[in-house]
């Protein structure tokens, strides 16, 4: 169980405090409720661009990393389709440096052509390296718009296309910042060897005067239900064919989500899993095959991703996956399989709460999902999953008219 206290500032900043006297460190984690889903279809990749821009200097601090490192700290960040999360760790006695740094870049970034030019180049190079010049790197650039036709999940966090970042202007950047980055669109978690009283004082001192941006996160209409199978074939400089099958599932916060999560563990959680045994070990049609969830705030995807063994026709490989799923839905699973994946979920839950940074993130994610107490109670939902829950989830999800299949062939 993670103990916490929650309070808010007058400007709308939500703050969650967790005290841990067994460490000499403190963590400051700020989650902004902005991700790729909040972008314009004509200007994508901006949330990820801001992950980089936020380290490029702010209104009163020309460099972010130098003062943090001088105080003995380290930091990082990540962007998803739903959120952008920034975190830093410091010796507890130096945590005010973190408050100072984070408050200044929440107040205003260093909006300069120089900073934008540097970070724009970095992001463009990342786009090329990870998505354009890497085998199978552009698979998700193709799979997302195949699975989603209206929802902004139809593009990845890096953006829909390189030109959107290449053409980003200073005016675009300023507009995006003031629409999404502000105290009323953020969750701050302070964890470690710092008292609640000190946290409240530092929060008010450094964040209390930042103006409320009056941010309005317009609800995004849900993706219409998929009613027929979708198929697309692409090719590139890859060694072997690959198959990606994406099935629509529920939101991460819904009660049914743990059943889908445990289902993917049964399908591909290790070398004793169903998919590995059937299609890699017993019948070597694939060299590797996995099933996983995207875990999105809105309705996400269950993806089966496999790399076809050299010499096996791709049509045979896809037919083998479809045959496996039909058999799986008929035969079901055993109580032993379910208990095994529940034990894995339990161990991951315990492990995720062993450090203050993990605890801080878990509290932030739970608050974003609608209730900070979920950080303590979500594991109960996994414990309660039954065989029937798993098979209900599978029968709803793993059907042809809910599937978008991308076949990736060597050129």
Secondary structure in CASP SS format (residue, H / E / C, confidence):
PFRMAT SS
TARGET T0000
AUTHOR 0000-0000-0000
METHOD secondary structure of the structure
MODEL  1
X C 1.00
X C 1.00
X C 1.00
X C 1.00
X E 1.00
X E 1.00
X E 1.00
X E 1.00
X C 1.00
X C 1.00
X C 1.00
X C 1.00
X C 1.00
X E 1.00
X E 1.00
X E 1.00
X E 1.00
X E 1.00
X E 1.00
X C 1.00
X C 1.00
X C 1.00
X C 1.00
X C 1.00
X E 1.00
X E 1.00
X E 1.00
X E 1.00
X E 1.00
X E 1.00
X E 1.00
X E 1.00
X C 1.00
X C 1.00
X C 1.00
X H 1.00
X H 1.00
X H 1.00
X C 1.00
X E 1.00
X C 1.00
X C 1.00
X E 1.00
X C 1.00
X C 1.00
X H 1.00
X H 1.00
X H 1.00
X H 1.00
X H 1.00
X H 1.00
X H 1.00
X H 1.00
X C 1.00
X C 1.00
X C 1.00
X C 1.00
X E 1.00
X C 1.00
X C 1.00
X C 1.00
X C 1.00
X C 1.00
X C 1.00
X H 1.00
X H 1.00
X H 1.00
X H 1.00
X H 1.00
X H 1.00
X C 1.00
X C 1.00
X C 1.00
X E 1.00
X E 1.00
X E 1.00
X E 1.00
X E 1.00
X E 1.00
X C 1.00
X C 1.00
X C 1.00
X C 1.00
X E 1.00
X E 1.00
X E 1.00
X E 1.00
X E 1.00
X E 1.00
X E 1.00
X E 1.00
X H 1.00
X H 1.00
X H 1.00
X H 1.00
X H 1.00
X H 1.00
X H 1.00
X H 1.00
X H 1.00
X H 1.00
X H 1.00
X H 1.00
X H 1.00
X H 1.00
X H 1.00
X H 1.00
X C 1.00
X E 1.00
X C 1.00
X C 1.00
X C 1.00
X H 1.00
X H 1.00
X H 1.00
X H 1.00
X H 1.00
X H 1.00
X H 1.00
X H 1.00
X H 1.00
X H 1.00
X H 1.00
X H 1.00
X H 1.00
X H 1.00
X H 1.00
X H 1.00
X H 1.00
X H 1.00
X H 1.00
X H 1.00
X C 1.00
X C 1.00
X C 1.00
X C 1.00
X C 1.00
X C 1.00
X H 1.00
X H 1.00
X H 1.00
X H 1.00
X H 1.00
X H 1.00
X H 1.00
X H 1.00
X H 1.00
X C 1.00
X C 1.00
X C 1.00
X C 1.00
X H 1.00
X H 1.00
X H 1.00
X C 1.00
X C 1.00
X C 1.00
X C 1.00
X C 1.00
X C 1.00
X C 1.00
X H 1.00
X H 1.00
X H 1.00
X H 1.00
X H 1.00
X C 1.00
X C 1.00
X C 1.00
X H 1.00
X H 1.00
X H 1.00
X H 1.00
X H 1.00
X H 1.00
X H 1.00
X H 1.00
X H 1.00
X H 1.00
X H 1.00
X C 1.00
X C 1.00
X H 1.00
X H 1.00
X H 1.00
X E 1.00
X E 1.00
X E 1.00
X E 1.00
X E 1.00
X E 1.00
X E 1.00
X C 1.00
X C 1.00
X C 1.00
X H 1.00
X H 1.00
X H 1.00
X H 1.00
X H 1.00
X H 1.00
X H 1.00
X H 1.00
X H 1.00
X H 1.00
X H 1.00
X H 1.00
X C 1.00
X C 1.00
X C 1.00
X C 1.00
X C 1.00
X C 1.00
X C 1.00
X C 1.00
X C 1.00
X C 1.00
X C 1.00
X C 1.00
X C 1.00
X C 1.00
X C 1.00
X C 1.00
X C 1.00
X C 1.00
X C 1.00
X C 1.00
X C 1.00
X C 1.00
X E 1.00
X E 1.00
X E 1.00
X E 1.00
X E 1.00
X E 1.00
X E 1.00
X C 1.00
X C 1.00
X C 1.00
X C 1.00
X C 1.00
X E 1.00
X E 1.00
X E 1.00
X E 1.00
X E 1.00
X E 1.00
X E 1.00
X C 1.00
X C 1.00
X C 1.00
X C 1.00
X C 1.00
X C 1.00
X C 1.00
X C 1.00
X H 1.00
X H 1.00
X H 1.00
X H 1.00
X H 1.00
X H 1.00
X H 1.00
X H 1.00
X H 1.00
X H 1.00
X H 1.00
X H 1.00
X C 1.00
X C 1.00
X C 1.00
X C 1.00
X C 1.00
X H 1.00
X H 1.00
X H 1.00
X H 1.00
X H 1.00
X H 1.00
X H 1.00
X H 1.00
X H 1.00
X C 1.00
X C 1.00
X C 1.00
X E 1.00
X E 1.00
X E 1.00
X E 1.00
X E 1.00
X E 1.00
X E 1.00
X E 1.00
X C 1.00
X C 1.00
X C 1.00
X C 1.00
X C 1.00
X C 1.00
X C 1.00
X E 1.00
X E 1.00
X E 1.00
X E 1.00
X E 1.00
X E 1.00
X E 1.00
X E 1.00
X C 1.00
X C 1.00
X C 1.00
X C 1.00
X C 1.00
X H 1.00
X H 1.00
X H 1.00
X H 1.00
X H 1.00
X H 1.00
X H 1.00
X H 1.00
X H 1.00
X H 1.00
X H 1.00
X H 1.00
X H 1.00
X H 1.00
X H 1.00
X H 1.00
X H 1.00
X H 1.00
X C 1.00
X C 1.00
X C 1.00
X H 1.00
X H 1.00
X H 1.00
X H 1.00
X H 1.00
X H 1.00
X H 1.00
X H 1.00
X H 1.00
X H 1.00
X H 1.00
X H 1.00
X H 1.00
X H 1.00
X H 1.00
X H 1.00
X H 1.00
X H 1.00
X C 1.00
X C 1.00
X C 1.00
X H 1.00
X H 1.00
X H 1.00
X H 1.00
X H 1.00
X H 1.00
X H 1.00
X H 1.00
X H 1.00
X H 1.00
X H 1.00
X H 1.00
X H 1.00
X C 1.00
X C 1.00
X C 1.00
X C 1.00
X C 1.00
X H 1.00
X H 1.00
X H 1.00
X H 1.00
X H 1.00
X H 1.00
X H 1.00
X H 1.00
X H 1.00
X H 1.00
X C 1.00
X C 1.00
X C 1.00
X H 1.00
X H 1.00
X H 1.00
X H 1.00
X H 1.00
X H 1.00
X H 1.00
X H 1.00
X H 1.00
X H 1.00
X H 1.00
X C 1.00
X C 1.00
X H 1.00
X H 1.00
X H 1.00
X E 1.00
X E 1.00
X E 1.00
X E 1.00
X E 1.00
X E 1.00
X E 1.00
X E 1.00
X C 1.00
END
